[in-house]
Amino acid sequence: IPYTLLPALPRSSDVLTLNPAGKVPILKHGDFTMTESAAINTYLGDTFGDLVPKDGQLRGRYEELVQCIMTELDAQGLWIHRKHEAMKQFFGNIPEAVRHAREHFCNTLNILLTRLREAGDYLLGDFSAADILLVHCLDWATVIQWLPSDAINAELKPVLETYLQRCHQRDAYQRAILQRKAKL
């Protein structure tokens, strides 16, 4: 899918023009604009390929995984860190909240890794938009040094390592990383 990446900071004037909440990412597709990572991910998967199951039980499982990733890993884990560690000057320094968020992140990841081990190479067996969201969260957790972690069950660590390696080696992931680096 051809696209143009326009780096922008949250709450910048460019972002506020497109999203009054000031949040990124923002997708513009023709005259259609939307926000929220999971919604954008699903829209792109529905619109441009087979990255999102069309209906039935597999679509239900996809939605379940996306909600878990976005609410449990992202919102209740990574964003707590961002707010109370990386942006503590705005939201307050609350180390106990960050510690609990990290524990919750790792506990939830253990559950997802168990399901991944049962599913095969990817969360739904075949690569899907849910994998894109999970890899984003795993990469973020690595940057903030939540991963690797002793809180990940020993028998699941190889599942995590193999999964990340498999996803990072995908051509689309490599192209996205190169394009992002070129824009920064």
Buried (B, 14 or more C-beta within 10 A) or exposed (E): EEEEEEEBEEEEEEBBEBBEEBBBBBBEBEEEEBBBBBEBBBBBBBEEEEBBBEEEEBEEBBBEBBEBBBEBBBEBBBBBBBBBBBEBEEBEEBEEBBEBBBEBBBEBBBEBBBBBBEBEBBBBEBBBBBBBBBBBBBBBBEEBEBBEBEBBBEEBBEBBEEBBEBBEEBEEBEEBEEEEEEEE
